[in-house]
Each structure stands twice: as structure tokens, then as C-alpha cells.
Amino acid sequence: MRQSELFPKTLKEAPKGAESVNHKLLVRAGFVDQMMAGSWTLMPMGKKVVNKINKIISEELNKIGAQEILMPLMHPKNIWNETGRWDKADEIMYKLTDARKRDFALSFTHEEIFLDLARKHVFSYQDLPLALYHFSTKFRNELRAKSGVLRGREFMMKDLYSIHASQDDLDEYYWKVAEAYKNIFACIGFDMHVVEAGGGVFTEGITHEMQVFADSGEDFVYYCDKCDWAQNKEIFKLKEGGVCPKCKEGIIGSSKSIEVGNIFRFGTSYSEKMNFTYTDENGYKKYPYLGSYGIGTTRTMGAWVEVSHDERGIIWSPEISPFAVHLIDLPGGRGQAIYDSLIELGVEVLWDDRQTGAGEKFADADLIGIPVRLVSSEKTGEKYEWKMRNSDGTEYLDLEQVLNKLK
Ligand SMILES: [Zn+2]
């Protein structure tokens, strides 16, 4: 991609009213644009990042037998009434009425919609377990729609739903999803913690949140410094500085954090309310056990920026960076030659071919945050200056060395 053609141009200043780091940097670097509070356009580079996050998620979920679908976003009132959530979730649900006075909700989650779908196709124990997921927009009536893309009224989410013939089978799958989530966030590069939590409007049972420690986070987590024990503020009843209840060795500390995902077990409560049964091995009608598992994908992009940036800009991990290489062409450089070679090899490269000064090009490269910066100029001659975004060291490599290093 030629940077002279990239939409949009970078901004020198953060937009007025932007408080969080992800808001300032993602807007300045051209990854997102705010239409109104809590409502964002993903610009081309932002879309690339979210696509990469989604691909990592898909690969891990496919490994545990989940299948991708796409469910509608506007739902009739009667389905939400079956579980009582039309009224119970009133505060966060956007509702609308059409010209014929029919009531609809905009999706804030999909448990009821998934169960309505499943009960039309699942009749026998042989049809279970079933796990389906989709990537789609969620709408939530957020009173405080700030913190950049971390807290939106409309945002992108991956949600997975599973149904099972027994609590044991649901439990087993629940922990498989937790493992898949660990793999997803480790692959992106996060230090992610699985934290015990309450269920909010979703369930009365214990749930788990995927939390990334960050000073700018709105959540607060207590954790053991020796083992994987962790609880969020809402359910924590022990004492900070006390001994860990799980390993009896570690000390309980605390951290601000950002929630990037969550997992829930509903048991049979929703399928009972929705009168969804299947026939078991002995011919009896049974209610399936439901699990629900979400990852905020635009939020994951925002969370990454919160934990990985410096005073000059974003520092992407190679796995979710919009490009693998930022090629800076300066007067006397040989940008075209290496650009063509990289494209031929399938390397994603952003080529700064603009007629602007070196200072502006370097500042933009730091702001955008692509992991590898290559400079070609009169000074570098036949070679290229290689620099990683997360280090100050540079080295001079010829074309072959560059290509080898990128492999
Ligand atoms: Zn412990």
C-alpha cells in the first residue's frame, strides 16, 4: 500500500475532548473515526487490525468444534419476552417501534436468538453438543460512552453459544473455551488473566472475565502473585495483602484492568423459559444446558493500544499490526525495488512514498506503530536501515538479508 493513497491522513493533534490513550492515538494515527459518543467508524487500518484479531479468534474456536454463522441484529420483542429480559435488560437495551407499532430490540447479546435458532434444528441428544459463533455489532445503551473504543454504544463483538446434554458436558466445554481464550490473547501478545466474577444481567452464577492489567482500566481485579487465582471487585470478600485461598502461598494484590472477554454458564434456566427440549437416549424430554462466551473485538484493539504505546505512538504486536513493514523512502532511496520484492513475497508493506520531509515520515511511522521500519535513502545506499518500533537499535541490511529476516 502506498501511503500517499492511504485514507485518512494522520493528525498532529488529538481530537478535543479525547481523554483516553486509545482514543487519542487511534484517531491521530487514522485507525478510527468517532461519529458520536460511543460510535466509531473503523478506518482501513483499524479494519485490518480487527480482521486480524477476528482471524486469530476464528482459528482457535474452530479448533474446539465451534462453527461460524451470522445472526440478525434486530430482534422481535416476543423472543426477548420469553426469558423476561425485554423488561429485565431495559437499561442497556435499545428498543424501537416500527410504523406498524411492532416492538423490536437492537442486539446487546444473542442468547435468546441463538436458542430460538437451535430449537428449530435440535431435537435429539444426537444433535448435541452444538457450538455456534458470530462476529457482529452489539448495541448497548451506555450512560458513560467514553474511554475511546473501550466503551461503545455500538461495537464489534465475537459471541459464541453452546448447548449441551448435561452440566458436566457444559463445564468441560466452558473450560475448553477458557483455554481457547488464553491462546487467543497470548497469540496477540497480551498478558491476560482469567478472573472470577458475578454475572450482571446475564446470570446469577459465577462467571469468568478475561482481564488485561492496565493503569487506565475501569475494572479492578484482585489476584494471587503465585498462582492463577483472581476475582473482580464485585465479588471479592477477602483482604488485599492476605494469603491466597487457592495455593495458600501467594499474596493477594490488586490492579486496574480492562475486560476483553467473558464466559457464562446458564444451565437450563433459559431453555426452560423458552420451552426448548430435546429427546434423550431413553426417550425423555430434557432441557439443554447453555453456555455463552464473548470477546469484544474493537475493545481488544483499544486495550492493546492502552497497554502498548509510548509518547510517540502505538506499538503493534506483529500478529495484529495492519502492516508487517513500514518502508520509508527518502531522497536518493531505492524504495520501489524493495517494495516490489516485498509485495511479490506477500509481505504486507506500507510504503511512505509521500513528498514530505524525513522528520514527518519518521514521526508518522512512530505514531502508526508498525513493528518493522525500513529506511531507504542516499545515506543507506544499496542497503536498508532496519529498525524495530519497540527498540532504538538500527542495522544496515541488504535486500536478501531483509527478506530473510522477515521470514
Ligand atoms: Zn495463589
Residues whose N, C-alpha, C, O or C-beta is under 5 A from the ligand:
A	BS01	ZN	C224 K226 C227 W229 C244 K246 C247 K248 G250
